[in-house]
Amino acid sequence: MSSTRALMQVLRARLGAADPLPPPAPAPEIPPPPHYVFPSPQMMGRYAEKASAHTTALVGIGHVGTRYATDVVLQFQAELAVAHQAVATVLPEDWAASQGLIGLQSRVTSHRQFLLRPDLGRRLSDESVKALRDKAQKGVDVQPILADGLSAVACMGSGMDLLRHFTAACEARGWKVGTPMCARYARVWLEDEIGQEVGARVAAILLGERPGLGTGDGLSAYIVHEPRIGKTDSDRNMMSNIHARGTPPAQAAQKLAMLVGAMLDQRTSGVGLDLSSLAAELGDAAARAPRAPQQRVRLVEVKR
């Protein structure tokens, strides 16, 4: 036996390792597992259940320990994917020409620059200014502008439908409507320069906007009276959530035409525009109160 092993035996003896071990204590009885799964579909509280009827936000989603439930995580991921796809989609250069529209572009030269430099998206490129002066009708009452904005998906989806319905609604009221056009890499304020170049009394830009909550095909419309460079957001009126699950394009076009009519009659737009006389026709668009929430559509269903 080595000296090390001999020392270890002596140490164990001094610590009492040589004494016999006491008998083991009886094992406690283990209770059976619970007969329910957490969380159950009935876990939403009364407050969350009532609040969920007034918002598209996820309210009272429950949890599993310190984590979200699996179906909630999958829903978040699916909705985020829809928003990412909408923002990442680029409007093809030849798309406007294929739809019979004048193709314009802002001073942005790439999609990355469009996301990082909003200021460049508010002004036309030199080539687009020349195209506008050569091809567009001048001295119009209303100049509609289709644009990609933050969702080229919406522009290529229901954008043409909204443009056609809006143009028809304006022409039915006897207004002179400008040449149809589409702007690429466009921000809202681009309508100011376009409207100024064509001498329009009112400019309306219809562009993809607000991707999120599972909606990547939503359009918004911004309308301004006497468009010119230097106008601000307080000079505009807008309508958002124009899509099949929000305000359908055909219905939105009629409301937008009513807004144009009020601007032409009152010779103003934005915060100075009085829409109280059109409350019955415009509904939420004329009210100051929050609008009713759109229906939230689940993108993922988990089998239980």
N, C-alpha and C positions, 0 to 999 in steps of 0.2 A: 504494500500500500504506500502510495506516495505521501510525502509530508503534508501536501495540501489537503488530501482527503482525510488524513488523520486530524488535522486542525478543524475541518468542517464537522467531523463527528463530535469532537470535543465541544464545539460551539453549539451544536444541536442539543447535546445533553444538558449544557448549562441553561439553554432557553426552554427546556422542558419538552423537547420534541420526542424524547423517548417515552413519555407518559402516554398511556392509551387514550385515544380520542373518545369523547362522549358520544352517546348514540345520537343520530340525526333527528332533528325535530320533524314532526309530521308536516307534509306539504299542505299549504292552505288550499281550500276548495276554489277552483276557478269558475266564476259565474259564466253562464252561456252568453253568446253574443246577442246584441239587441236585434229585434225583429223589424227594424226600419232602416232606411238608407238616408243619410244626411247629405244635402238638404232635400226635403220632399217638395213636390210641386205646390203645396199649400203653405209654404213658409212666409210668403209676402204678407207684411203687416197691413192693417187697414189704411194707415196713412199712405204707405207706398202704393197700395192698390188704387187709391183715389188720385194720388199725384201722377201716376203713370198715364192717366187718361188725358193729361194736359201737356204732355211733353213727349218728344221722341227719344229723350235720354233714357238710359237704362236705370230704373229706380227699383230698389228692393231686390237686387239680383242674388242675395244670399252669398254664402261662402262655404268652403269645406276646410275647416281648421282656419288657417291664416291665408288661404288662397281662394281665388275665384273658382266657381264651378267650371267643369270642362266645357259645357255648351256655351257659357258666357265668353270664355277665352276664344273659342272657335268663332263666335259671332264677331268679336272685336277684330280678330285677324282677317276675317272675310271682308268686313266693311273697310278696313284699312287697305286691303288689296284693291278694292274697287276705287278708292280715292287715289291711290298711287297710280293705277292704270290711267285714270282720267288726266292726272297732272302730267304724266310721262308721255302721253300720246301727242305726237306732233302733226299739225295739219299739213298735208302734202302741198308742195308748191303749186301743182297743177290742179288742185281740187276746185278752186274758184272758177277757173276757165272751163272745167268740165261741167259745171253747173250753170254756165252762161252768165257769170258775174264778173265784174271788174275785179281783178286781183290786186290787192294792195298789201303793203308790208310796212311795219314800223321800222325804226332805226335799229332794232335788234337784229343780230346776225346769227344767233344760235339759240337753242332751247335753254341751255344753261344760262346764257346771258339774259334771256327773258325772265327767268326766275329770280336772278340776282339784281337786275337793273330795271325796276318798274318805270323809272323816268324815261328810259329809251323807248319803252312801249307806248308812250303817250304822244310821240311825234312821228310823222311819216318820213320814210326814206325819200331821198331826192328823186329816185326813179318813180316812186308812187305818187309824189306831188305832180310830176310831169304827166303820168298816166291819168290822174284825176282831172287835170286841166284839159287834156286832149279828148277824153272819152266821156266824161260825166256831164249830165245835163245841169245847167246853171239856173239860178233864180227859182228854186223849188220851194214848195210849202213844207214838205217833210222829206228828210233824207234818211232812209233806213240803212243800217250798216250791220251786216252779219259779221261776227268775229269769233275767233277761237277762245280768247281769254284763258282761263285756267282749266278748260275742259274742251279740247278739240273733239272729244267723243260726243259731247252735246251738240257742238256746231255741226258735225257731219251727220248726227242723228236726226233730231227734231228741229234743227236750226232752219233748214229750208222750209219746213212746214210753217214755222212761226213767221218767217219772212213773207211767205206768200199770203198767209191770212192777214197779217198786219198791213201789207200793201193793198190788198183788196178792201179792207175796212177803211183805209184812208181814201182810196179812190172813190169808194161809194159815197163818201161825204163831200165829194167835189174838189178835193185838194190835189194839187200837182205834186206827184211823188217822184223823187229823184231816181236816177239810174241805180239798179240793184248792184251791190258790191260786197266784197268780203275781205276783211283785213286779217292778216296773219301776224302772230306775235303781238296781239293788240291788248292794250289796257283801256279802261273806261274813257279816260280823258282824250283818247285819240279822236273821239267824235267831235271834239271842239275844232280841231284843225280841218277835219274833213268838211264839217258843216260850214266853216268859214270860207273854205276854198270854193265850194259850190254855191255859196250865198243862200243857204237854206234858212227858213224861218225857225224850223225845229229840226233837231237831229236826234235820232234814236239808234243806239247801238245795242244789238242783241247778241249776247256772248255767253259762253259757258262759264259757270261760276259755282262756287261753294261745293266742291266735291267732298263727300263725307257722309257718315250715317248710312252707308250703303247706296248712296245716290251719286252716280258719276255722270249722269246725263241731264243735269239740271241747267236751265238757261235763266239768265237775268236780263232785264231790259232797263236801260238808263236813258232818260229823255231830258233834253235841255232846250230852252227857248233862246233864240238868237245865239247860236253856238259861235264861240270864238276862243282863241287861245287866252288862257287866264281865268276861265270859269272854274269854280270850285264845286265841291260836293254839295254845298248848301244851295247851289243853283239848279240841282237836278232832282228829278223824281224817278223812282225805280220800282220795279216789281220783280220779285225773285221766286224761286221754286216753280219755274215753268217747265213742267214735264208731266208724264202720264199719271203719276201718283200725286202730283201737286195740283197746279192750275194747268189744264190742257192748253196747248198752243192756240187752238181756235177760240177758246174763251178768253185767254190772255190777250189776244190780238184786239178783240172788241174793247176791252178795258183800256188797253194802251191807246187806242184811237180816241177814246173819250178823254184821256189825259191830254192828248195832243190838242183836242178841241178846246179844252179849258185853257190851255196855254195860249192858243191863238186868240181866244176871246179876251183874256185878261192881260196878254202881252207880258207874261212873266212865267217863271217856273221855280221849282224848289220850295223853300220854306215860305215864300210869299204867295204861293198858289193856293187859292181857296177852293176846296173840293166839297164843301158842305152841301151844295145843291145837287151833287151827283152821288150822294151816299147810297141811295136806293139802287142805282145802276152799278156802281163800282164795288159796293160791299166792303170787304176788308181793305181794299186799296184806298178807300176814302176815309177810313177810320183811323183814329189815333191809338186805339187799344190794340193789344197783341192779337195776332191772327190765330185761328184755330190750328193746332199742330197737324202736320200731315201724318198719314198712317205709316207706322214703322213696319218694314217688311223684313222678316227673318231670312237670312241668307243660308243659315246652317240649321239643320234639324238633327238632334241626337236621339237615337233609338234607345229607349229605356227597357 
